[in-house]
Structure formats: structure tokens, C-alpha cells
Amino acid sequence: MSARSLLAPARIAAFATAFAFVVIVFGAFVRLSNAGLSCPDWPTCYGKATWPGHEHEIEHANASFPERPVETHKAWREQVHRMIAGTLGLLVFALALAAAWRRRVLVAMLMLAALAAALGVFLYIRQMYAASALLSAIAIALPLLAALRLDRAAPWRAAVITFAVVIFQAMLGMWTVTLLLKPVVVMGHLLGGLLTFSLLGYVALRLGTTQAPTPEQRRLRPMVIVALVLLAAQIALGGWTSANYAALACGADFPKCAGSWWPMTDFREGFVLWRGIGVNYEGGVLDAAARAAIQIAHRIGALVVFGHVLATAVLAWRRGLRAIGALAALLLCTQVALGIANVKLLLPLPVATAHNGVAALLLLSLIALLVRVQSPSAPSPAAASRRQAV
């Protein structure tokens, strides 16, 4: 495939990656400013496509949703986040179509998936929940099937898979509201956003990379994969910490926790993933010992990640990948500093939001490193054999 034919999809993927980063950071701002339930319904906000702003609209919204009085300064944040997330979904859909272009059956599958997703949202608004869930499942399954049938290189299949992830991510956003900030859903929503960002970054970087690694650089691949796994687990721990309001479980104490190296903890209670339906988790429901256990686990995880990722960055530097190695090390140190600042400064909103953004950039730097230690994208065997036959 010529470089010119790769240019448009690579640009779409790069723009979508940048846009996904905006969605992640703004989503963190919404969550950390306690605006996650500022719109009690989904995908509308108090029944509106935007949010109540005028006095008569606020009065009507308060009458319709007496359990959640309108807070306009929070409602706009939640609804704007939904709008930009929807725009990202359109970008991902365009990228998936570009990946499947000229494969008419696969394009039809993606179009049908988009239609099923839209119809599922409509039926959800009409409170036809069973039919909506069925259509949503179909909308997720079709891109996954299309990716399996797509006889192109890995980044193209990843582009199609991302469309399925975005649809599931929309469902997680809905459940975040309808299940009243259930921690496992909030954590899943964070991970889904970062998975979308990672897949888009992978597609953009793979389509834009033509330089082959040296044998010494290629041997870094297992270490980079371990670094990605450890970082993903640490991000999940961070999401669990935030969703359970455990970021300040140790007060402003660091490296100690509440004046002790090992305070009273309850790991069993702190890591219960499912607590049933109907509980409002806004503000958290765990006691001090359970929250301290979550915070301690997050700190231990940070120490493990710091050691392995720093070693990976140093090895990348020594093996000729100096720019990526230096960037990963810089982002890693910045992330640790932001984490400590969150505790010492009692979780100021700008610092806490930046902590989420730098985590995403650190993840992207490791994906860039993974791409550089892999061979450039090659066509699948089926596609290659067809071109030889022609």
C-alpha cells in the first residue's frame, strides 16, 4: 500500500487520538468536580438535549426530577462531556469505515452496527430497556465480527475494534448515571476511555511508522508489554481509588498514611466489586479502614510501576530510542510528583485532573515504544496472496 493511501486514515486516527485525550481529561474534570450525577437521565439532561438554563426550564426540571435539583454549573459539564464523547464516536466510526473500505460486506456490517446503536439509544429513551440492550449487544458484536473478517494488517483491525469499544463505552457512560456512580462501572468507564485512546494511538502510530527496529530494540518488546500491563493495572487502581473517594484516605500524609506506615486497613471490604443495585455511591460508602486499604494498594502499585517503567525507559534510551525513552521517563516522574501533590495539597482539582491526563500520555508513550520495537505493518497473508495472484 502506498504512503498516500495511508495518509488520510493516519490523519483521522491522529486527530481522533488527540480528541480522545480531550474527552479523557474533560471526563476526569467532570468526575473530580463531583458533576458525575449532575444530569440524572441519559443521554438527555433533565429531558433536554443540552441542559436547563433558563428559570422556567430549571423549575420544570426540578418538578420532573425532585430527587436531583438542578445545579447548572455542574449540569453543563456532564452534558458537554457527553457531546464531545459522541463526536469522538463519529470520528472512530469514520476511521472504521476507512479501514473496511472496498469490503462491501464489512462496510455494511459497520453501518448496521451504527444504526443498531442509534436505535438502541432511542429505545432506551422510550424506556424499552430489553430491546435497547439487545440492539446495543448487536451493535458491539458486528464490528468485532467485521474485524475478524478483515484481511488487513493489525492497525486496520484495531481501528474496527475501536468502534465496538466506543459503543460499549457509551453503555458504561449510561450505567455510570443509572447505577448511581457504582465504583466498578466508574472504573470501567475510565478504563474504556483509556482503551479507546490507546487503540487510536496505536493505529495512528503504526500507520505512520515505516522504520524497522534493530534486533536489539526488538528484544525490548516483552519488557514493554509488561510495562503496559503494569501501568494498566495501576490506572485501574487509580480509578478504583477515585470511584471510592479514597484519594484522601491518608489525609495529607505522605509517605506515611494517617501518621503510620501501616494504618488500620480492610482490604476485603475495600475491594468488593459488586454491592448490589440501588445504592447511591456519590461521596463513597466505605469506612476509613477500607479506603485506607485502597490508598495503600495504589501507593504500592505506583512503586512497582515506577521501577519497571523507569528501567524500560532507560533501556530504550541505551538502545537508540532516546526520544521515546526520555519522554516516558519524564512523564513517569511527572505522574509520581502529581500523585504526591494530590495528597499533600488535599486533591486540588487542577492537579487531580492533570494526574489523569499525564497517566494517559504515559500510556501513549509506552504504546509508541511498543510500536517502535515492532516491525512495520505488513499485509495479512490472505491479502498478500491476492495481490500476488493479480
N, C-alpha and C positions, 0 to 999 in steps of 0.2 A: 504494500500500500504506500502511495506517495505521501510526502510530507504535507502537500497541500490538502489532500483529502483528510488528513488528521487534524488540520488546523482548527476548523470550526468546532468539532466535538471537544478538542482540548481546551478551546477558549470557553465553551459553555461550562465544562467541568471546572475550570479555574474560577470562573465567575460564581458558579454555584457553591464552590468551596468557600469563597470569601463571604458569600451571602449566608451560608450555614453558620459561619463563625459569628456573624452579627446576630443571628437567631439564638445561638447558644448564650452569648453574652447578655443579650436583652432578656432572655428567659431567666438567666441567673439573677438579673436585676429585679425581675418581677417576683421571683420566689423569695429572694432575700429581703425585699421590701414588704413582705407579707401581703402581697397582692394576688396570691395564687387562687383564692376563692372570691375575688372581688366581682366576678361575674358568676352568679350561681347556676346559670344554664350554659349549654353548649350546643352548637357553635355560636349562637347568638349571645348577647349580653343584655340581660333583662328583657329578652324578646326582641332586641334591636340588632341590626347588622353592625352598628357602631356601638354606642353606649349612651345612656341617658345623660343629657347635658343641660337642657332647659328645665325650668322649675316644674312645669306641668308634666314633663317626662319623668322626672325624679319622683314626683308624687304618685304617678301611675305605677312606676316600678316598685316603689315601697309598698303599695297596696297589693301588688301581684306577688311580691316576694317579701313578706313581712319578717321572715327569719333572717334576711340578709339586707339591711338598709343600704342604700346606695352610698358609696364613697367614690365620688367622681375622680378624685386624684389617684385612686388605685384602679378603678374600672378601665380607664383608658389604657393603662399599661398592659393589662391582661388581654384586652381585645386587639390592641396593636400587635402584641406578640403573636396572636393567632393569625392576624392578617399577613405578617411577614413570613410566618411559617407556611401559610397557604401559598404565598408567592414562591417560596423555595420548592414546594411540591410541584408547581408548574415548571420550574427550571429542571428539576430532576426528571419529570415526565418528558420534557423536550430532549434531554440527554439520552434517556432510554430509547426514545424513538430514533434518534440518530444512530445509536448502537445497533438497532434492529432493522435499519433502513434497507430496502430492497428484499427483505424477507417478509413477504406479504402476510403470511400466516402469523408470524410473530408480532408484526405491527398491529394486526387485527386483535391479537390477544391483549396487547397493551392498551389499545383503545377500549376494548371491552372492560378491562380492569378499571380504567379511569371512569367509565360510565357506571360500573357497579359501585365504585367508591362514592361517586356523587349521589347516586340513587340511595345508597345506604345512609348517607347524611340526611337526605330528605326524609326518609322513612323514620330515622331517629327523631327528627324534629316533630314528626307526626305521632311519636310515641309507639311506633310499630317496632319494638325492640328486637324481637326474634328475627323478623325479616331483615332488619338492618344488620344484625350480627352475621347472618348468612351471606348477605351481599358483601360485607366487609371481608369475610373469610375468602370469598371468591376473588375479590379484588387483590388480596395478598397472594393467593396461590397462583394466579395467572402469570404475573411477572416472574415468579420463581420457576414455573414450568417453561416460560419463554427463555429464561437464562440457561436452563439445562439443554434446550434445543438449539441454542445459538452456537454456531460453529465458528466462533471468532476467539481471539486471544482473551486472556483473563481480564484486562481492564474493561473490555466491552461487556463481558458478562457481569462484571461488578456494577457497571452502570445500570443494567437492567435490574439487578438485585436491589440496588439502592431505591428504586421506585417502590418495591414491595416494603422495604424498611420504612419509607416515608409514610406509606398508608398505615402501617402498624403504629408508627409514631403518632399519627393523628388520633388513633384509637386510645393510645396511652394518655394523650392530652385530654381527651374526653373523660377517661376514667379518673384522671387526677382531680377533676372537678366533681364528678358524680360520686366518687368514693371518698370525697372529703379529705384529700391530701393523704391518702393511705401511703405510708412510707415506702413500701415495696413498689408501688406504682410510680411515686415521685422519683425514686432511684432509677427505675426502669426508663422513665421518660428522659432523665438526664443521660443515661447510657445510650438510649436510642438516638438522641440528638448527636452525641459524640460519634456513634457508629455511622450515622449519615455523613457527618463531617469527614470522618476517616475514609470512608469509601469514595466520596467525591474527591478528596485529596489524592487518594491512591490512583484513581482514574486519571486525574489531571497530570500527575507526576509521571505515571507510566506512559501516557500518550506523548508526553513532551520529552522523554528521556531516550536518547539513542546511544549513549556511551556505555560500552560494556565494562564490567568491573574486572579488576585483576584477580588472579587466583587467590591472592592473599586477602583481598577485600571480600571475595565471595565466601571465604571461611568465617566471616563475621555474622553471616545470616542467622545461625542458631542463637547466637547471643542477642541479636537484635529482636528476634521473635520472643525470647524470654523477657526482654525489657518491655516489649509491648504488652505481654500478658500481665506482668507485674504492675505496670502502670494502669492498665485497665482495671485490675483488682483494686488498686489504691483509689482510683476515681470512683469506683462503686462504693468503697468505704467512705469516701468523702460525701457522696450522695446520701448514703445512709446516715452519716453524721448530721448533715444539714436537714434531712427529712424528719429526723427525730429531735431536732433542736438541741443537739448535743455539742455544738461548737464551743460553747462556754461552760461545759460541764466541769472544767477545772478552774473556772474563774479566769483571772488574768495571770495565772501561774504557769510559768514555763522555765525550765524543762520539768519541774515538779508539777504535780496535779493536786490542787487544793491543799498545798503545804506538805504533801507526802510524795515519795517516789512511787508508791503503790497504794492509792486510796482504796476505800471500800468499793468493790465492783460487783456487778451481777451480769456476767456475760450471757448466761442462759436467757434472762429476760431481755437483755439488750439486743439480742439477735433473733427474736421471734419475728418471722417474716409475715405471717398472716394472723390477724387478730379478729377476723370476722367482719361482717358488714354493718354499717350504720354508725360507726364510731367516728367522731369528728377529731381529726389529728392536728388541727390548727393549734399551734402553741405546744404540741407534744403531749404525750400521755405517760411517759416513763418517769420513774423516780430517779433520784440523784445517782444511785449506785449503778443503775442500768445505763444512764447517759455517760457516766464516767468510764464504764467499760468500753463503750463505743469510741469515746475520745482516745482512750489508751490504745485501742486496736489501731486507730487511724495514725497515731504517732509512731507506733512500732512499724506499721506498713510503710510510712514515709521514710523511715530509716533504712529499711530493706531496699526500697526503690531507689533512694538516693545512692546507695553503694553500688548497685548493679548498673544503673543508667550512667552514672559518672564513669565507671570502668569502661562501659561500652563506648561512651563519647571519647575517652582518652585513646582507646584502641583505634577508633575510626580516624582520629587525628593522626596517629602514628602511621596509619596505612594509607595516607594520602587523601582522606576525605576530611580535610581540615575545616572547611566552611560549615559542613553539617555537624561535625563533631563539636566545634566551638559553639555553634548555635544551641545544640542540645544541652551542653554543659551550662551555658548562660541561662537558658530557660529553666533548667533544673534548679540552679541556685536561686533564681528569682522566685520560683514557686515555693521553695522552702522558706525563704525570707517572708513572703506574703503570708504563709501559713502561721509563722511565728507572730507576725504583726497582727493577724486576726485575733490571736489570743491576748497578746499584750495590750492591744488597743480596744479590746472588747467588741470585736466584729463590726468595725465601721463599714458602711455599705460600699463605698468605692473600693476598699481593699478586698472585701469579700467577693465582690463582682470580678475584680481583676484576678483573684485566685482561680476562679472558674475559667476565665479567658486564657490565662497562661497555661493552665492544665491542657486546654485544647491545643494550644500552639506547641507545647512539649510533645503531645501525642503526634501532631503532624510532623514534627521534626524527626521523630523515630520512624514514621512511615516513609518520609523522604530518604532516610538512611536505609531502610529496608529495600526501597526501590533501587537505590544506587548499588547495593550489593547483589542484586538480581540481574540476570541477563535481560536485555531489552525485550519488549513484547514481540512474540512471534506468532504467526497464524496457526490455528489449530491444525492437526494432521488432516482432518476432513477437508478444510478449506484449501490447504496446500495441495492436496491430491487433485482437487477440482481444477485449480489453476494450471497444474501440470498437464492435465488431460486436455485443457483448452489449448 
